[in-house]
Amino acid sequence: MKTATLFRVIRFGFQNFFRNFWLSAATVSVLTLTVISINTLLVLNVLGKIAVSTVEAKVDISAHFRSDVDEGRIQTAKVTLLGMQEVRDVEYVSPEDNLLRFREINGQDSDLVASLDEVGENPFGATLIIKARNTADYPAVLQALSQPLFTNLIEEQNFEDHETMVARLNAITSRLEIGLLVVTGAFVLIALMIIINAIRVSIYTHREEIGIMRLVGASNWFIRGPFYVEALIWTVLSVILTLILLYPLLLLVQPFLQRFFGTNSIDLVAFYLVNAPQVIGLQLIGIALMTLVTSKMATARYLRI
Amino acid sequence: MIRFKNVSKTYQPNIVGVQNVNLHIRPGEFVSIVGQSGTGKTTLVKLLIAEERPTRGQIIVGGWDISGIKPSEVPLLRRQIGVVFQDFKLLPKKTVYENVAFALEVAGVNPRRIKAIVPQALKIVGLTDKTGRYPRQLSGGEQQRVVIARSLVHRPKIIVADEPTGNLDSLNTWEIIDLLKRINGFGTTVVLVTHNREVVNALNRRVITIDNGLIVSDQEEGKYML
């Protein structure tokens, strides 16, 4: 296509946009709501994953060995456990470290520490803190620890069972995701109907001009082009508006996230900045495709070309 | 230049537009198509500019069979046929110059050529002093002259004027007819659809008479007979 024609199509597209300003504003508003709900879905997905991984990181098994078991046997047990496919990491905590932790937790002046001092010797054995690769792998680790090789050495084992919590978190996030998907779907549907109607009104407003265009030999592309340009303007504006609305919201939410997730927290603003080409680009492409396909349908139906 | 071979057009459910039309218009001719309202004159125009497709028969324009013309080819045909209507079809928010330039803009002509062509067309129709006016600031005759200027910018071989004087008073009518005769003098084929007896008789050119969708008379130097 010639450059002059392209510029004219773009100019007519902008004219269409401004001549039906309020209709354009309504269309952009609904598209913005659609893009916002898509972004909420994205943020929720990211936060859900962080929440689950935070809880999962806290799951472990502590195997407390008897104080009379020498370190060599415990190290053998550690190697055996590390050899398991399901085990990601095994941390060895010496009896001295256990004693130190006990004192720290209970405070130097407590009765428990005082009675410990009276005993005179360290009553704690060593501990192995075992982390599995997945929460689903813990039953296999517990099974291994119930083997005679370990039961004879282990005095006590604690399994901090966060499985229920992980499952509940997964259920909540997936339910929220489904809810948001439904809301997004509804917005997409409303947006489609509004776009079709906006183009219909636009065609009606320009019917005289379109008739003359046809009469004097304008190509079908030249007649359709401005409607596509208008749809692209709606798309770009809705994505820009979403970013403008989203930015202060993310800044507002960030301290709460920091407090809730602690070190595992994510900087959502940074996430958006780092992933801007993908996140914004994909949304632009997605919404542009949606508006362009709808415009094509609407122009085919109402322009009859 | 224009050839209709056994052309019929029937509208649903069973309304006859034109029936078995055979005619041949040679290059440079000035032909008047006359007939009463609803006899098929406008159907002939619509068939000629491919706004309608014939139910049967063949239409050839400049050696091009447009009977089954594709939608994408219609704009090319329209650029070869200048069309003038009774209701002007001017854009009210555009000036005289912009209305004429619009026909070139939509066809993708570059701005430099538009600047060269538009004044020439406006000179032919005698509107060089009114280029900045809007249609509402012009008389009916002047508006029709703008339409003629617009139809000339593609330098068409054929001008089809469907009742171009229907909305004009006597003085403006003759101005438009004189202009069409002048354009015909440049070698452009002019097809004038009218039911203005006075104009047809004064022209003393070929007259094709249509009645009930049928060509009932075709005279080289004809008169209005109905």
Interface residues (C-beta under 8 A of the other chain):
Chain A: M1 K2 A4 T5 R8 E208 E209 G211 I212 M213 R214 L215 V216 G217 A218 S219 N220 F222 I305
Chain B: I49 P71 S72 V74 P75 L76 L77 R78 R79 V83 K89 L90 L91 F102 A103 E105 V106 A107 G108 V109 N110 P111 R150 S151 H154
